[in-house]
Amino acid sequence: MRVQKKIIKVCGLKDPDNMRAVGMLRPDMMGFIFHRPSPRDVTDTIGDLPLLDIPASVTRVAVVVDQSLEFCLGIVERFGFGAIQLHGYQTPEFCRTLRKHCLVIKAFALRNALPVDVADYEGCCDYFLFDTAGTAAGGSGMTFNHAVLYNYRGHTPFLVAGGLDHDTSLNILDLPIPYMAGVDLNSRYEITPGIKDPDRVNRTITSIRQPRPHKQGNPLKNLRLQRVNQLPHPDENGYYGEFGGAFIPELLQANVDELKSVYKQYINEEGFKNAFGQLLNDYVGRPTPLYYALRLSELFGCRIYLKREDLCHTGAHKLNNVVGQALLAQKMNKKQIVAETGAGQHGVATATVCAMLGLPCRVFMGEKDTRRQKVNVLRMKMLGAEVIPVTSGSQTLKDATNEAIRYWINHPDDTYYLIGSSIGPHPYPDMVARFQSVISHEIKWQLAEKEGRQDPDYVLACVGGGSNAAGAFFHFIDNGFTRLVGAEAAGKGVNSGHTAATISVGSQGVLHGTKTLLMQNADGQIVEAHSISAGLDYPGIGPMHAWLHHTSRAGFLAITDTEAMEAARMLSLTEGIIPAIESAHALALLNKLSLKETDVVVVNLSGRGDKDMETYSEYYPHYEENKQKQ
C-alpha cells in the first residue's frame, strides 16, 4: 500500500493573526501545542485563539505531552479538536480509548532506528508521527536519519517531522516508502517561535500539491504495443531496421566472416544447444528465481517480480553470454580469449569460463574502472586472467573496448574476441541477445506458474550497451502486450554534460563496428559518458535497442545517479537484496511509472551489489549533500 495524497500539517501556531493567515493556505492539519516548557505553548491562551476561523477542511490538532486522559478528552470536547497528537508514554489502551472521540496521532522519537514498541500501537491509532529524539515537543529544527523509515513494517500511515524545510520536505515525499502519509512543518518555517512565515508555508504546500515532474502524464504513452512481424533478429547483413551492420577493418573481415559462419552453423544445432543448456544449468546456476517482492509490491501498489540474475555464478547475467561464446571459440579452435569490461562483471565471467576451459584470457579495463571496481580486478586475477588497465580517453568501458579490438586486429588468427554487450559488428549483437534470451524464456514459464499468464504488463531493465535488457525483452517483443522499459544512466542529469543517456541526447553514428545511436558532438567525435555505475557509462547503445526505440516498441527513461542510489537503498531495506548499481537504475523506473493494482511488473535484477560496496560506502555518508547537488 502506497499512500497517494500527502498530508501537510503545520504545527506550533499560537498567534491569532498568523493562525488565520496559515489557515487560508488550507494545509490538511494545524497543530496547537499544550506543553508549558515549549515556546509554542497555548495552554493558557487557547481560549483567545479564533479556532472557528480555521477553514472546515483543516483538521485542528491538539499536541500534548504525557497528559491524563481526562485532560485530553477535556480539550477535545471544549475546543472542538478533530485530532490529538500524543508525545510521551501513553499506552496502546490509552490511544484506543481516546480514538473513540477523535483522530489519534501517536508520536515516536527516532535517532538511528525505529522504536521497538511501534508495533504495539498497530490498530490503536490513525497515524504515527516520527520525530527527532531528544528534543522537546513542538519542534527543534533537528533532523533524524530518514533511511530508517525503510525498515517500517507496520500498516498505520505515518507523518514525518524533525527539522523539515522546503527541500527536505519534497525529498522526503519523493522517497518510495510505504505508508508515508505526509509531513509536519514547524520550526524551519518560523519567523519567531510560534509565528510561521506564510510565504514559506505556501511555497511548500503549492509544491507538494502540484503534480510531481515524473508523474505528469504517462512517459510511455507512445509505446507501440501492436505485434511486430519478427522476433528481434537482424537481417542477413546484421541490420535491425537502419541500425547494425559490420563496420570493420579489412584485417578483421576474415575473422568476422568465420564467426558468422560458425555462429550460423551451431546456434540451432542440437548438440551445441544441449552443451550450452547443460552449462547454464550446472555451472551458471539456471534457472534463476523469479521472486515475488511482497514489500516492494505493497510500496508501489502492483505485483512486482524480480528476475534474480544476481544469483548467477559470478553475480550477474554476464555468464550466460560468456558460456555461449566460449563454446563457439572452441568450435573455431581459438587459442586465447580477449575481452573488455566496465564494471568488471563481464571480465570476471570471462575469466571464470576461461579458467574452466583452460584458455588464456586477457581483459582490458579502463583504469578509472579498475579503481572503482577493485574487488572484480582481484577476482579476475585470482582466476588467472591478465587485467590490462587502459589509460587512454575517459579510461572507462569505451576505451577498454577500443583496446580489445586493437588487440584482436593484431592477433586475428589465434584470438577470439568475447564481447560483453549487445554491441559490436554483426553477428555480435544478435549473438549476445540470443544467449541472454534465456532470461525472458524463463520469465515466461515462471510467470505462468505464479500468475497463470506468460506475459507481464511491464519488463524493466537497465541499458548500457544493453545485454541484460536484450535478454529480458527478447521473447516479449512480438507479443503486442508487454511494455518494455529500459533505464538509461542520466548521471548528474541529462542536460548536465555528465550523462550516459544516449537515447535522450544521442544521434546516429558508428562506433565499435556497428551503426547505432551515440553520444557525439557536431563533428561526430564521441562525447565522454558519465555514470556512477561503471557498467552503464558507455556512450552508445546496442543496435537492437536503437531499433526498439526508433519503432517505439520499447521506451527508455533516464535515471540519475541520485535516483539509482536511492532505489538501491530502497531494495536493500525493503527486500534484503543489495543490487548492483546498474540494476538499481532499473528499479528506479518503478517510481516513474503510473502503475495499477492489477499490473504485473518484472524487473530484471541483472547483478548483485557486492562489487559496488565501496561506491555505496562513499556515497551514503554524504547522501543529503549529493542529493542537493543533483
N, C-alpha and C positions, 0 to 999 in steps of 0.2 A: 504494500500500500504506500503510495506516494501522495502526500498532501499537496493538492494543487493550488488552491487560493491561500496566499500567505497572509497571516495576521500581523498587523502593525500595532504595537502597544507603545504608548508614550507614558512614561511613569515619572512620579515625583513632582506633580504640579501642586502649587499652593497659593498662587496669586489669582484673584478673580478675573482680571482683565486678560492676563496671559492664558488662563484656562479657557476663556471664551475664544481667544484667537486660535489656540491649538484645536479646540473643538470644531471650529469652522473648517479645518482641514480634513475632518472626518477620518481620523485613524479608527481602527477597529475597537481599540480599548484605550482608556485613560486611567492611570493609576494614581491613588492618593495614599500616602504613607502614614500609618498610625504607629509611630515609633519615636519616642521623645528624644533619643540620642541623635536622630537624623536631622540634618539641617533642612530637610524637606518635610518635616513632621507637620501634620494638620490636626493632631488630636484635639487641640484647644480652639481651632479656628474653622473646623469643618462646617459648623453651623452658619458661618458667614460666607461660605462659598456658594455661588449660584449654580448648584448641580443641575437644576432643571433647565439651565440654558444650554447644557450639552445636548447635541442632536440625538434623537432617539436611536439612531443607528449605531451610536457609540456605546459600548458596554463600559459602565463605571466599575472600577476595580478597587476594593479596599485592600491595602497591603499591610499585614500585621506580623509581628514577631512574638511568638510564644505567648499569645493572649489566650484567655479562657474561652470556652465555648459560648458562655453567656455574653461575653464582650463581643465576640464575632457576630452572634445572632442579633445582638442589640443594634450594632451599627448597620447591619444589612437591612433590618426592619425599619430603623428610624430614618436612614438616609437613602434608602432605595438602591443600594449597590446590587448590581447584577452578578458580580463575581467577587470572590475573596482570594487573595494570594497569601499563602501561608509560608512563612520562614520560621525555621526552628525545629522543635522536636514533637510536633503533633503526630499522633498515631494514625495508622490507617483507619481505625474505627472513628476517630475524631473527624477525619476527612469525609468518611462515608455519611456520618450524621449531618455534617454541615452541607453536604452536597444535596440534601433534600430541600434546601432553601435557596440555593444559588449555585452558580458555577464555582468549581474549586480548582485553583491552580496551586500545586504543591511545588515549592522551590527547593532545589538542591544545590549545594555549594561544591564546585569542582576545582581540582588542580590538574592532575595528570591522569585521572581515571574517574570513571563513573562510580558513584557511591554504591556499595554492595546492597543497600536496602531499597534501591529504586523499585525492584520487582515486587516488594511487599505492598506497594501502593497501586499496583495494577487493578483497575476496576473500581477504585475509590475516588478517583479524581477525573476531571475533564481534561486538564492539561498538566504537564510538568513544566517547570522552568529551570533551566540550567544556568547558573551564575557563577561568578568567580568566588572561590573560597577565601576565607579570612578577611572579609570586608563587612562593614555594617550594611544593614538593609537600606536600600534606597539609592545605590549607585556610587561607585568609587572611581570609575574610569579604567579599571584594571581588567585585562582580558585573561582567558584561560586557553589552553591548547584545544582548539576546536576539532582536531583529529580524533579525540576520544569519542566524539559523537558517533563515529562509525561503529563503535562497539555496542551501541544501544540495541538491546534485544527485545525491548518492550513493544506494546501496541498502543500506548497512550501518546497522543500527539504532544509535542513539546515546543516551547518557545526558548530562544537563546538570548541571554543578556550578558553583560560583562564588558564594558568599555567599547561598545559598538559606535562607530561613526558611519558616515555615509558609505565609504568604500568597503569597510569591513561588513556592513550590513548586506550590501549587494553580493559580496563574495560568499558570505555565509549562505545566503539563499540560493546561490548557484551550486552549492555542494550537493551532489546527488545522494542524500541521506534520507532513508525512510522516516516517516512520521515527524519530520521537521515542519512545524506549523507556522513559525514566524519569528519575529524579533521584538525585543523590548528595548526601546530607546530612552536613554536617561541622561547621564551626566555630560556626555560629549556633545549634547545638543543644547547645553545651557549657556546663558549669559552670566547668571549667578545661580547658586543652588536653589532649585525650585522654580526658576524662571527660564523657560525654554525660548530658543530663537525660532520663531515661526518660519522664517525663510529656510533655515537648515532642515527643519522637520518637513516642510513642504517639499523640498528638493528630494528627500529620500522617499517620501510617500509617493510622489509622482514617478520616480524612477522604478520603484518596486511594482507599481500598478500598471505601468505601460508594458506592452509586450516585450519580452526579452529578445535581444537581437537574433539569437539562434533559434527562436521559436516563431519567428514571423513567417507564416506560410509554411509550405512543405518544400524543403530544399530538393526533394527528389520528384517533384510533380511532373517533370518531363520525361521520367524514365519510361523506356519502351518495354511494355510487357507482352506485346503480341509475340507469337512464336517466330523464331528465325528459322531459316531453311537448312541450317547446318550446325553441327557441333563446332566448337572453336578450333577447327583445323584450317591451316593456311592452304593456299593453292599450291600447285607444284613448284612454283618459284619462291614459295615462302612468304606470300603476302596475305595479310588479313585486311581485305579491302585495299587501301592505299598504303598500309604500313607493313613493314617487314623487309624481306629480301635478304641478299647476302652481298654486302659491300666490303670486299676483302682484297688484300694484296694478292698479286699473282702467285707469290711464293706459297700461299696457303690454299690455293684453288684445289690442288690435288688432294690435300688432307680433308678439305670440306666435302669434296665430291665423294671421297671414300667413306666419310662419316655418314653422308646422306644415304649412300648405297647400303651400308651395314645397318643403319637405323631402320630403313625401309624393309630390309630383309627380316630383321629379328623382332620388330616391335609387336607383331601379331603372331609370331612363331610360338607354338605351344611349349616347346622345351625352354625357350627363353622366358616366357611368361611364368612358367612353373618355378624356374630357378629364382626369378625376381620375387615372386609371391612368397616363396619359402623363406627367403632372407628377410622380407618385410615382416613376416610373422615371427620367425625365430630369432632374428638379430635386432631388427628395429624395434620390435615390440608392438606390432599391429595386430588387431585393430586398436586404435586409441579410443578411450571412452568418450561418449557424448554425455556430458554431465549436466543434469538439470540444476541450475543455480537458483535455489529457492529464495535466498535473501536478496539476491540481485533482481530476481523476478518481482518480488514484493516492492522493491525500490522503484522500479520503472513501470509497474502495473501491466506486465505482459508475461509471456512464458519464454525464458531465456535459457538456452543451452550453450555450453562451452565445448567446442571440439578440442580435446586435450592433446594437441600436438606437442605441448611442453613435456609430455610423459614419454615421448620417443627417446630411445637411446641417444645420448649426447645432448638432449634437452631442447630439441627443436625439430621442425618439419624437414630441415635440410637433408637429413639422412635418406629420405625417400628417393630423392633425385640422385643423390650420390651413388647409392647402391645400383640403380639402373644404369647410370653412365659408366660406372666402373666395370660392370658386366660387359658393356659394349666395348670398352677399351681392351678387355681381354680378347674379345672376338676379333679385334683389329690387331692383336699381337703387339700392342704398345708396351714399352718397357718402363716408362715412368709417367707420372701424373703431375701436371701443374694446375694450380687453381689460384683464384683471387678470393679475398674475404674482406668484409667490412666489420661487422660486429664480432666476427670470429667463429660464428656457428657453422658456416659452410666450410671454413678451414678445418675446424675440429672434426666435422663429419667426414671430410675428405681424408684427413689424416687417419681417422678411425678405420675406414674401409680399406685404405692402402695398407695399414698395418695388418688387417685381417687377410688381405690377398697377397701380402709380401711384395708390394710395389713401392719403389722410391717415390717420395712426394715432396714437392716444393710449393709453398704457399706464399703469395705476395700479399702484403697487408700494409696499408698506409701507416706511416709512423705515428700519426695522431691517433689512429685507432689502436695501435699496439699499446699506447699509454693508457687509453681509457678501457681497454679490454685485456688487462694483464693476465687475468686468470685463463682466458682462452688461449693466449700465447703460450702459457706454460703447459696447457693441455696438449696443444699441437706438438710442442717439443717433446713432451713425455711419450707421445705416440710415435715419435721417430721422424716427424716432418721437419724440414728445413724452413724456417719462417724468415722471409726476406722483407725487412722494412723498406717502404717506398718513401723517399724524401722529396719527390717532385710534386708540383702543383699544390693542391689542398691537403695532400697526404692522407687521403681517405679512399673510399671504395673506387671512385672513378680512376684514380691514379694507380691503384692496385691492379685494376682491370687492364689498363694500358700496358703495364709492365708484364703481366701474364701473357698478353697477346704478343708482345715483342719477343718474349722468351719462346713462345710457340713458333713464331716466324723463323727464329734462328735454330730451332730444333724440330723441324717438321716431320722427320722420318720416325723417330722413336718415342715422341711425346704425345700424350693425349691431354688436351685442354679440357678440364672438367669444370664447366661454368656453373655458377651457383644460382643464377636467377633466370627469369624468362626473358633474357636479353641476348644480344649477340646475333651473328649471322644465322640464317636458316641452315640446319634444322633445329638449332638450339632452343629457340622459344617454344616450338611445338613439342620438342622432346621433354623439356623441363615441365611444361604444363601437363603432359600425359603421365609422366612419372609421379607428379604431385596429385594427379586426379584421383588417386586412391582416397584422398581426403573426402571429396564430395561423394564418391562412390559409397564410402562407409556411412557418411551422414544420411544418405537416402534410406538404407536399410535399418540403421539405428533409429532414425526418427519414425520410421514405420512401426517399429516395435514399441516405441514410447508414446507416440501420438496418434498412431493409426493412419498416418499420411507420410508420404515420402518427401514432399516439397514444403520447406518452411516459407514463411512470408518474407523473411529477410535473411540474407547471409552477409555478415560483416567481416572484413579482413583488412589488415594494413597493407600498404603498397609502397614499395621502394622500386626495385626492378619489377617485383610482382609475382614471385614464385608461389608463395603460400596462398595469395589471393587467386592465382590461376588455378591452383588445385582445389580450393574451396568453391570457386564459382563453376568449374568445368561442367559438371553434369546437371547444372540448373540453367545454363544459358539458353537452351532451346525449349524450356518448359512453359514460357508465356505466363508465368505466375510469380516466381520468386524475384523479389527486389534484391539486386546485387549492389553492395555499397562498399567502396574502398576508402580507406583513410590515408590521405597523403600527409607527410610531415610538413606542417607550416612553419616549423622552427619558431622564431621570435615573432612571426606574423607574415602573412602572405605578401604584404607590401613593405616589409621591413628591410628588404635586401639581405636578410639572413633566413632563408627558407629553402625547402626542398619540395615545395608543392608544384610539381611540374605541370600538371593539368591546369592549375589555376593561372600560372604565369608563363607557360612554355609555348613553343611553336614547333613546326615540323623541321626536322633536320636528320642528320645521320651521325650516329655515334656507335662505336664498338661493333661495326658491321651490320647495323640494321637501321632502317628508316623508321623514325618514331617521333614522339613529342619530347622536346628537350628544353632545358633552361639555357638560353643563349642570348647574346646581345645582338644588336642590329647588324653586326659584321659576321654573325654566325659563330662567334667564339663562345665556348662553353662557360657558363657562369658557375662559380663555386656554390655548391649546395651546403645548407646548414641544417642540422637537426641534432637534438640532444641524444638521439638514437643513432648509433654508429651504423646500423643496418638499413637506415632509411635515407641517409644523406647522399643519394645518388641523383645526378642532375637530369635524369630521364626516367621513362617507364618502358616496360616491355611493349612490343607492337600489338600484342593481343589486347592489352588494356587500353592502348590508344584507340584501337578499333572499337572496343566496348564503349568507350567514352564518345567517340565520334558518332556511333549509331544510337547513342542514348540507351543502350541495353544495360549499362551499369552506371551508377552515379559515384562521383569521387568528391569527398569533402575534405577540407583542410583542417588539420588538428595541430594546435600549437604545442610547444614543449610543455607549457604550464598545464594545458588540458590533459595531455598524456600522463604527466606525472601525478596529477590529481586522480585520474582514472586508475592508475596503478595502485595508489593508496586505497582507493575505494574497494578494489577487488581484494586486496590483501586483508582489509579489515572486515569485509562482509562475507567472503567465502574462504578465507585462509589460503589463498593462492597468490603468490608473488609472480606477476607476469614479467616477461621481457618488456623493455620499454617500447620495442616495436609493437608488440601485441597490445600494449596499453593504448596506443593510438586507435586501434580498432574498438577497444572498449569505450573510448571517449565518444565514439559515434552515438552511443545509446542516449547521451544527453542532448543530441542534436536532432533526433527523430521524433515525430509525433506518433507514438506507438499506442495501439489499442489493447484492451484487455485480452482479446482473442488472438492477438498476433503471436506467432511462434518465430523466435529470432535465434539464429545460430551465429555465435561469434567464434571465429577461428582463432584459438589461443595458440599462436604459432610457436611460442617459445617460453621458457621459464626465466625468471629474473636473477638466477644465481650470478650470471655474468655481469649484471648491472648493479650489483650491490654497492660498489664504490661510487658510482654516479648517484645512486639513491642516497647514500650517506652524505655526500657532499651537498645534495640539493635540499633535503628536508630541513636541516638546521636553519637554512636561510629561506624557508618556504614563503613566508609573507613578503620578504624583500623581493624575491624572484617574481612573485605574482604581480606586485605593483609595477615592476619594470616592464612587464609584458601586457 
